[in-house]
Amino acid sequence: MSKAASARKEKRMDEEMNVGELLKEVAEENQTRKILEILNECKDLEEAKEKVKALLNK
């Protein structure tokens, strides 16, 4: 494999890792938003705990 081809492959792998990291960050942010929404909607801590547990069991 030429140096240029190797460099292109390495760049593509870096870009794929960056996209993967971004997807992970967005997923974590969305999960946090869901939890915050649950906390705001629930009347007490027990109800909130049950709803958050339900998220884990999906």
C-alpha positions in Angstrom: 0.0 0.0 0.0 1.4 3.4 -0.9 2.0 6.1 1.6 -0.9 8.2 0.1 -3.3 5.3 0.3 -2.2 4.6 3.9 -2.7 8.2 4.8 -6.2 8.2 3.2 -7.2 5.1 5.1 -5.9 6.6 8.4 -7.8 9.8 7.8 -11.0 7.9 7.0 -10.6 5.8 10.2 -10.1 9.1 12.2 -13.2 10.6 10.6 -15.3 7.4 11.4 -14.1 7.5 15.0 -15.0 11.2 15.3 -18.5 10.4 13.9 -18.9 7.6 16.4 -17.8 9.8 19.2 -20.3 12.5 18.1 -23.1 9.9 17.9 -22.3 8.7 21.4 -22.3 12.3 22.8 -25.7 13.0 21.1 -27.2 9.8 22.5 -26.0 10.6 26.0 -27.4 14.1 25.8 -30.7 12.8 24.6 -30.8 10.3 27.4 -30.1 13.0 29.9 -32.9 15.1 28.4 -35.3 12.2 28.8 -34.3 11.8 32.4 -34.7 15.5 33.1 -38.2 15.4 31.5 -39.2 12.5 33.6 -38.0 14.3 36.8 -40.0 17.3 35.9 -43.2 15.3 35.2 -43.2 13.0 38.2 -45.0 13.9 41.4 -42.3 12.2 43.6 -39.0 10.5 43.7 -40.4 7.0 43.7 -42.4 7.6 40.5 -39.3 9.1 38.8 -37.1 6.1 39.8 -39.6 3.7 38.3 -39.8 5.6 35.1 -36.0 5.9 34.8 -35.7 2.1 35.5 -38.2 1.6 32.7 -35.9 3.4 30.3 -33.1 1.0 31.2 -35.3 -2.0 30.5 -36.3 -0.9 27.0 
